[in-house]
Amino acid sequence: MTKRFYFKLIAFFLITFTISSCNSNSNSTKRTSENNNPFEAQVDSILGLMTLDEKIGQLNLPVSGDITTGLGKSSDVGKKIQDGLVGGMFNIKSVEKIRAVQKIAVEESRLKIPLLFGMDVIHGYETTFPIPLGLSSTWDMELIEKTARMAANEASADGINWTFSPMVDISRDPRWGRVSEGNGEDPYLGSRIAEAMVKGYQQDDLSENNTLMACVKHFALYGASEAGRDYNTVDMSKIRMYNEYLEPYKAAVDAGVGSVMASFNEIDGIPATGNKWLLTDLLRDDWGFNGFVVTDYTGIYEMMAHGVGNEEEVVAQSLNAGIDMDMAGDSPSASAAFVKSLKGAVDKGMVKIEDIDIAVKRMLTAKYQLGLFDDPYRYLDSDRAKNEVFTDENRAFARKVGAESTVLLKNEDNLLPLKKEGTIALIGPLANNAVNMAGTWSVATQQDKSNPFLAGLKTVVGDKANVLYAKGSNLDYDLELEQRATMFGKDIPRDGRTDKQLLDEALSIANKADVIVAAIGESAEFSGESSSRTEIGIPQVQKDLLNALLKTGKPVVLVLFTGRPLDLVEEHKNVPAILNVWFPGSEAGLAISDVLFGDVNPSGKLTATFPRSVGQIPIFYNHKNTGRPLMNEEGNFEKFRSNYIDERNEPLYPFGYGLSYTNFDYSNLKLNTTTIGMDGSVEVSVEVTNSGDYDGKEVVQLYTRDVVGSVTRPVKELKGFLKVEIEKGATKTVTFKLTVEDLKFYNSDLDFVAEPGEFQVFVGTDSTTKMMAEFELTK
């Protein structure tokens, strides 16, 4: 008797003859209403056999203890699984470990219900891609979808079937460390990325063993945390929510995402974890979502700290609001969770068993969608784990993606690309450090296997150039700050020498070189969760190193590692070439070097604005005009206008910005009509010419402006983009189609409308483009 047949037989006897009508071909990722659940009969049969404790157990998601997030570790999980008190586990890695745990669930528990296994597969699994902010800078939806598909294939080969990704929080505040995990400031671009990620993870059939159920997060508005401080509150009007922040979450729901994670922040004074308007009225009733909702780590417990109730009250509020699964609620650091307090809440009439049943149905349905009732071991193939994880093919693709995400910020006198000749000095604390190359939230990455910059540089230049190396400085003068920024095994060993000795060695190396490459910036954990900053510049010790290198008179290239937009005013003024590489992933050294020497022409574009000063924050391109906008284009101060007395209004680098080794010229912007009706569309075309000396890729960007509205409208809104490859000397015509749907917004009644009137269309290389045409929308 095969194991597959054995478990089918168990399910057959457990849930009656209805199971025989179920087959894996019906496990589509396409969303159906909760009243049209193809697994309803099977789910109801199981539900009828469950005790209240077993029902609550299906809503319990403990952390494994192998890889932890947050503060606590669960204990005695095996006994709880045996007793039917666990619905899934997260951050447990490897086929062998997961098989052992699943075996307890399906062979030793009373009802033999399989477990879900989730993990923070955020930007790759063992093969790691650039951090999400870097991925978004590719503006390449096909490439981004493929990274999610490859991550799903690797993670599922290792036993995982659920990922806590994509993170689609819009953020305009780079002080917030988790800006590194998202897609920047724009809802339109964020929505397209959300769709691509969901499709990449879930593909066409979730029951296939190379897919992952996606979990869009953090619902909602988490990227607008006050003061850029993590876990902080959020307060904004509903019209702003709908027009600027909610769109990417809805795009993921419309793409069929299987699960949603509630955010830590409050909304309208109510924590998201217990916010019925958010989790039921909006998500389910308005948007039609029928998957399940999971808390973030100890989210229910944290509602008490918000001050909304005691243990039983917050447990009841979260369940009644629409939470289906409690993540890490049985952590020793928590004192309130479903497993501890939900039964008491039922006894006191605070929660109806019928509402618990609804949550359990959603969890069981997800397990049917993943094919786990058909074969609970379907994701546990040791051969796949050996042959499909961190392969040469996957690593080659990661190298390509790392190069594609790179953004060239400055290139004075065409210093880049460098020639593979002479002597090159590679200097900086991030030049020879493998464990920081993958960036934050790379929990499955084997950090020491990542390709550091120094090794990649030597590989790419081969014997054509001489490469010298010096660390140059520590990460920061402040040891305590450095320790906070190098956690989770991502250390940059503190050098025993003094700061002067490190600098002297660097200058000695630099003086022997023809060109200096300075590898400086943030470490991987300088950004990410719980990594908010009040100052967003390069650490001072590294600035001092960079300034000393500039004083040698040698040409200097700044290779910048960062997980957020930084204040680079001084560097932009003084450094001839700046290459922003984010954290490029497991093949970082090779990817960076490919761009540095021109084997790949940089084509990344910023998806988050770089400010001139932290005092400008929040800063973003799609702002609204004030009643007294600044009128001059030079940024000069004007009294009684909306400006600063000590800084310009405009950013250092705007949204959509990014240079190339070649030049792209735009001309001949055309509309096929100047008037459209409510069922019409307008075709926008522009000619783009590569007038430089290199073949290259350009992200052509289309923005619109609704000139007059019933509510004030942004100065520009991204409504289309296309990444095109153009050979040197060639011209391509790029065409966009704008429909009335692209012109809609939420008015003061929160109706989604397009209003008749004048519209402007802008097309160009970034959000500051002035090339414009006009059309009118009529009734």
Buried (B, 14 or more C-beta within 10 A) or exposed (E): EEEEEEBBEBBEEBBBEBBEEBEBEEBBBEBBEBEEBBBBBBBBBBBEEBEBEBBBBBBBBBBBBBBBBBEBBBEEBBEBBBBBBBBBBBBBBBBEBBBEBBBBBBEEBEBBBBBBBBBBBBBBBBBBBBBBBBBBBBBBBEBBBBBBBBBBBBBBBBBBBBBBBBBBBBBBBBBBBBBBBBBBBBBBBBBBBBBBBBBBBBBEBBBBBBBBBBBBBBBBBBBBBEEBBBBBBBEEEBBEBBBBBBBBBBBBBBBBBBBBBBBBBBBEEBBBBBBBBBBBBBBBEEBEBBBBBBBBBBBBBBBBEBEBBEBBBBBBBBBBBBBBBBBBBBBEEBBBBBBBBBBBBBEEEBBBEEBBBBBBBBBBBBBBBBBBBBBBBBBBBBEBBEEBBBBEEBBEBBBBBBBBBBBBBBBEEEBBBBEBEEEBBBBBBBBBBBBBBBBBBBBBBBBEBBBBBBBBBBEBBEEEBBBBBBBBBBBBBBEEBBBBBBBBEBBBEBBEEEBEEBBBBBBEBBEEBBBBBBBBBBBBBBBBBEBBBEEBBBBEBBBBBBBBBBEBEBBBBBBBBBBBBBBBBEBBEEBBBBBBBBBBBBBBBBBBBBBBBBEBBBBBBBBBBBBBBBEBBBBBBBBEEEEEEBEEEEBEBEEEEEBBEEBBBBBBBBBBBBBBBBBBEBEEBEBEEEEBEEEBBBEBBBBBBBBBEBBBBBBBBBBBBBEEEEBEBBBBBBBBBBBBEBEBEEBBEBBBEBBBEBBBBBBEEEEEBBBEBEBBBBBBBBBBBEBEBEBBBEE
